Amino acid sequence: MSLQRTLNLLVLLATLGWACWVTAGGNLLPLNGLVQTEEQPPGYLGRIELNNPDGVAAALRRAESFYHGEGMREEEIPPLVLVIHGSEVGIFFKENYSQYKPIVDLAAKLAAFQVIDIRVCEASAQLMGLDIKTRFPFVGTVPYGPAEITRLIEVEKYVYF
C-alpha cells in the first residue's frame, strides 16, 4: 500500500470517527468556547437585596438582563427561582395589581419565557390576610419562604444569582 493511500485512509477513518462521535452527542467545547471543568449548579436562586417592591423589581431586571445576555443561548439553564416572603408577597396577588403593575407585568413576561420561577410564602400571605387563591396563576407557593431558601441552598445546592 502506498504512503499516499495510507494517509488518505487515515484521514477518512478520522473523519468518520469524528462524525460518529458528534452524531452520538459528543461535545468538545460548549457553545461559548470555554472548557468547563466544574458542573453547572442545579439551579439559581434570585437574591432580593431590599425587602421591598424595589428589591423585587431589581431582581427581576437582573434576571431579564441575564436572559437577554446569556440565557437565550443556553437551553440548559433552568429558570431562576425567586422565593418571596414577608410583605413583598402582596405584589403577586390580584387585588394589588394596580399598585404593582410594572413589577407584575415584568414577572409575568419572564415566567412565560421560563426565565423565572416565582414562589410566594403561604405563611406570609396568611399573616397579611391574603387569600392564596387570588395570587396570579404564574406564581407558585411554598409553606414557609425562609425554609424553602435554606432547602434550595443546602439540600438542592442552588447558588445565589
Secondary structure as UniProt FT lines:
FT   HELIX           3..23
FT   TURN            24..25
FT   TURN            31..32
FT   STRAND          44..45
FT   HELIX           53..66
FT   HELIX           67..71
FT   TURN            72..73
FT   TURN            75..76
FT   STRAND          80..84
FT   HELIX           86..92
FT   HELIX           94..96
FT   HELIX           97..112
FT   TURN            113..114
FT   STRAND          116..121
FT   HELIX           122..127
FT   TURN            128..129
FT   HELIX           132..134
FT   TURN            137..138
FT   STRAND          139..142
FT   HELIX           145..150
FT   HELIX           151..155
FT   STRAND          159..160
//
